[in-house]
Amino acid sequence: MHGPPPLPSPNRPPAALIALLFLLAMTALLIAGAAVWLLLGNVPPAQAEAQSAEPLPAEAPATQPETSAADPLSAQLARIDSRLGDDDLPAALSLALAANSEFPGRPEPIQRMEMIAALARSNAYAMTPSRFQALRPLLEKAAARDVVSAQVLLGEQLRSREPSEALRWFRAAAENGQTEAMTQTGLMLSNGLGVTKPDLRAAVEWFERATAAGDTDAMVALAECLIHGKGTEKNPKRAVALLQPAVAFNHPLAFNLLGDLYARGLGVPRDDAEAFRLFERGAALGSGDAMANVGVFYLHGRSVPKDPARALKIWREGSERGFAACMVNLAKAELAGTGTPRDPESARSWFISAARAGNAEAIAWCRENNTSF
């Protein structure tokens, strides 16, 4: 008979327990290995350890915008905009000129100069002589760099004071394709401003260019040249064709010129009713010449009842508003006693006022009558 099995030694675990512990340890190692394998992108542990020591490649930087914080020009543009916000146009323009010199290939400084000059033009009522003088040297530098708004602004500001300089800058802007400057160049040449004598042919060329670009002022100026044969052959039919679209755009002078063609039957059949309608519309839009012609129609009773008193009233109102053509008609009526008692002194005064306003007929009367104006 066998006796009971011997008790295990207290210092030696049973064999089953040892096997269980060994199995648990192996399972833990397998789990840990799988985790490392997943974290390192399915790379075997030996390779993963080697790769982990190498730095990861840097990502390619995103493309920066033209005026990002990393762009050295952006800080200068921000300073320009800050000066603009303070309405300090000289400082803003000076900064823009400096930025253009430092970054000649970038369009932003030129764009800022265009914006500054255009802003100054839009606030022409606030452009006092002192403010313009502070801005002028900077405008001339910008204009020399073909900033068109600066060229036009210089032309506008210098037209009466320095006509030759004004013409130079208007012509520069016109050569750069600015249609308003084309028309102004033509007007200065036709009136002999900035040149030794009028150059009507050159004026017509500029009017043609501006007309082709759709400028209504040029259409009216060119039509007037065609009506009177100034710098070109007379062509009233073409003048009518030019004035009709200008009338459609409510150009006051176009109403008067087209009305005059209907009144005389030039380029169109004579039509007093249509002429009077055009004169009335032009007068309502502020044409002094059209207002004077409305009075003429009442004086002679053309398409309206004859009413000399009404004609005198219209001319007097226009004269008080500063319309030279109305002044001349009023002066002639007072001188001859047409519809009003004769008043030579009042007539003389109106002739002088009209001459000072540049009316050619009034200037001729003053010279013929030794009257200084």
Solvent accessible surface area in square Angstrom, and as a share of the most:
residue,aa,sasa,rsa
1,M,238,1.06
2,H,184,0.82
3,G,59,0.56
4,P,124,0.78
5,P,115,0.72
6,P,126,0.79
7,L,166,0.83
8,P,95,0.60
9,S,53,0.34
10,P,134,0.84
11,N,136,0.70
12,R,182,0.66
13,P,68,0.43
14,P,75,0.47
15,A,84,0.65
16,A,82,0.63
17,L,79,0.39
18,I,90,0.46
19,A,60,0.47
20,L,95,0.47
21,L,100,0.50
22,F,136,0.57
23,L,111,0.55
24,L,104,0.52
25,A,54,0.41
26,M,81,0.36
27,T,61,0.35
28,A,60,0.46
29,L,120,0.60
30,L,128,0.64
31,I,116,0.59
32,A,56,0.44
33,G,33,0.31
34,A,51,0.40
35,A,46,0.36
36,V,65,0.37
37,W,106,0.37
38,L,122,0.61
39,L,151,0.75
40,L,65,0.32
41,G,53,0.51
42,N,90,0.46
43,V,25,0.14
44,P,63,0.40
45,P,81,0.51
46,A,83,0.64
47,Q,99,0.44
48,A,1,0.01
49,E,135,0.60
50,A,66,0.52
51,Q,98,0.44
52,S,80,0.52
53,A,88,0.69
54,E,117,0.52
55,P,126,0.79
56,L,164,0.81
57,P,121,0.76
58,A,101,0.78
59,E,163,0.73
60,A,94,0.73
61,P,124,0.78
62,A,84,0.65
63,T,136,0.79
64,Q,111,0.49
65,P,91,0.57
66,E,117,0.52
67,T,61,0.36
68,S,16,0.11
69,A,112,0.87
70,A,81,0.63
71,D,17,0.09
72,P,94,0.59
73,L,0,0.00
74,S,21,0.14
75,A,54,0.42
76,Q,26,0.12
77,L,7,0.04
78,A,61,0.47
79,R,121,0.44
80,I,0,0.00
81,D,61,0.32
82,S,66,0.43
83,R,106,0.39
84,L,28,0.14
85,G,69,0.66
86,D,99,0.51
87,D,82,0.42
88,D,48,0.25
89,L,5,0.03
90,P,37,0.23
91,A,26,0.20
92,A,0,0.00
93,L,0,0.00
94,S,51,0.33
95,L,52,0.26
96,A,0,0.00
97,L,12,0.06
98,A,57,0.44
99,A,0,0.00
100,N,16,0.08
101,S,71,0.46
102,E,107,0.48
103,F,35,0.15
104,P,103,0.65
105,G,76,0.74
106,R,59,0.21
107,P,65,0.41
108,E,16,0.07
109,P,0,0.00
110,I,52,0.26
111,Q,102,0.45
112,R,47,0.17
113,M,0,0.00
114,E,48,0.21
115,M,89,0.40
116,I,0,0.00
117,A,1,0.00
118,A,46,0.35
119,L,69,0.34
120,A,1,0.01
121,R,61,0.22
122,S,79,0.51
123,N,52,0.27
124,A,52,0.40
125,Y,191,0.73
126,A,35,0.27
127,M,19,0.08
128,T,69,0.40
129,P,97,0.61
130,S,86,0.56
131,R,70,0.26
132,F,0,0.00
133,Q,91,0.41
134,A,59,0.46
135,L,1,0.01
136,R,40,0.15
137,P,71,0.45
138,L,30,0.15
139,L,0,0.00
140,E,51,0.23
141,K,113,0.48
142,A,1,0.00
143,A,1,0.01
144,A,76,0.59
145,R,89,0.33
146,D,85,0.44
147,V,0,0.00
148,V,33,0.19
149,S,20,0.13
150,A,0,0.00
151,Q,2,0.01
152,V,1,0.00
153,L,0,0.00
154,L,0,0.00
155,G,0,0.00
156,E,53,0.24
157,Q,32,0.14
158,L,1,0.01
159,R,78,0.28
160,S,105,0.68
161,R,117,0.43
162,E,62,0.28
163,P,43,0.27
164,S,71,0.46
165,E,45,0.20
166,A,0,0.00
167,L,7,0.03
168,R,121,0.44
169,W,15,0.05
170,F,0,0.00
171,R,88,0.32
172,A,30,0.24
173,A,0,0.00
174,A,0,0.00
175,E,108,0.49
176,N,67,0.34
177,G,43,0.42
178,Q,43,0.19
179,T,43,0.25
180,E,65,0.29
181,A,0,0.00
182,M,14,0.06
183,T,2,0.01
184,Q,34,0.15
185,T,0,0.00
186,G,0,0.00
187,L,63,0.31
188,M,1,0.01
189,L,5,0.02
190,S,23,0.15
191,N,96,0.49
192,G,21,0.20
193,L,76,0.38
194,G,23,0.23
195,V,48,0.27
196,T,147,0.86
197,K,148,0.63
198,P,73,0.46
199,D,61,0.32
200,L,60,0.30
201,R,176,0.64
202,A,25,0.19
203,A,0,0.00
204,V,13,0.07
205,E,111,0.50
206,W,19,0.07
207,F,3,0.01
208,E,59,0.26
209,R,109,0.40
210,A,0,0.00
211,T,19,0.11
212,A,94,0.73
213,A,58,0.45
214,G,45,0.43
215,D,27,0.14
216,T,33,0.19
217,D,69,0.36
218,A,0,0.00
219,M,25,0.11
220,V,7,0.04
221,A,12,0.09
222,L,0,0.00
223,A,0,0.00
224,E,64,0.29
225,C,4,0.02
226,L,6,0.03
227,I,15,0.07
228,H,93,0.42
229,G,28,0.27
230,K,75,0.32
231,G,17,0.16
232,T,44,0.25
233,E,147,0.66
234,K,141,0.60
235,N,62,0.32
236,P,38,0.24
237,K,151,0.64
238,R,88,0.32
239,A,0,0.00
240,V,10,0.06
241,A,59,0.46
242,L,19,0.09
243,L,0,0.00
244,Q,89,0.40
245,P,52,0.33
246,A,0,0.00
247,V,24,0.14
248,A,83,0.65
249,F,147,0.61
250,N,73,0.37
251,H,24,0.11
252,P,42,0.26
253,L,90,0.45
254,A,0,0.00
255,F,7,0.03
256,N,17,0.09
257,L,22,0.11
258,L,8,0.04
259,G,0,0.00
260,D,40,0.21
261,L,0,0.00
262,Y,37,0.14
263,A,9,0.07
264,R,121,0.44
265,G,29,0.27
266,L,63,0.31
267,G,26,0.25
268,V,23,0.13
269,P,113,0.71
270,R,150,0.55
271,D,60,0.31
272,D,29,0.15
273,A,66,0.51
274,E,45,0.20
275,A,0,0.00
276,F,19,0.08
277,R,125,0.46
278,L,1,0.00
279,F,2,0.01
280,E,80,0.36
281,R,96,0.35
282,G,0,0.00
283,A,18,0.14
284,A,81,0.63
285,L,59,0.29
286,G,35,0.33
287,S,3,0.02
288,G,12,0.11
289,D,69,0.36
290,A,0,0.00
291,M,15,0.07
292,A,5,0.04
293,N,37,0.19
294,V,11,0.06
295,G,0,0.00
296,V,40,0.23
297,F,6,0.02
298,Y,16,0.06
299,L,27,0.13
300,H,112,0.50
301,G,27,0.26
302,R,65,0.24
303,S,62,0.40
304,V,24,0.14
305,P,110,0.69
306,K,141,0.60
307,D,50,0.26
308,P,44,0.28
309,A,70,0.54
310,R,118,0.43
311,A,0,0.00
312,L,12,0.06
313,K,144,0.61
314,I,25,0.13
315,W,6,0.02
316,R,92,0.34
317,E,81,0.36
318,G,0,0.00
319,S,3,0.02
320,E,129,0.58
321,R,127,0.46
322,G,43,0.41
323,F,41,0.17
324,A,21,0.16
325,A,21,0.16
326,C,0,0.00
327,M,15,0.07
328,V,4,0.02
329,N,24,0.12
330,L,0,0.00
331,A,0,0.00
332,K,88,0.37
333,A,5,0.04
334,E,7,0.03
335,L,59,0.29
336,A,71,0.55
337,G,27,0.26
338,T,51,0.30
339,G,47,0.46
340,T,32,0.19
341,P,114,0.72
342,R,149,0.54
343,D,60,0.31
344,P,61,0.38
345,E,123,0.55
346,S,29,0.19
347,A,0,0.00
348,R,101,0.37
349,S,60,0.39
350,W,51,0.18
351,F,4,0.02
352,I,18,0.09
353,S,37,0.24
354,A,0,0.00
355,A,3,0.02
356,R,170,0.62
357,A,63,0.49
358,G,51,0.49
359,N,33,0.17
360,A,80,0.62
361,E,91,0.41
362,A,0,0.00
363,I,37,0.19
364,A,46,0.36
365,W,48,0.17
366,C,0,0.00
367,R,173,0.63
368,E,137,0.62
369,N,69,0.35
370,N,145,0.74
371,T,13,0.07
372,S,100,0.65
373,F,84,0.35
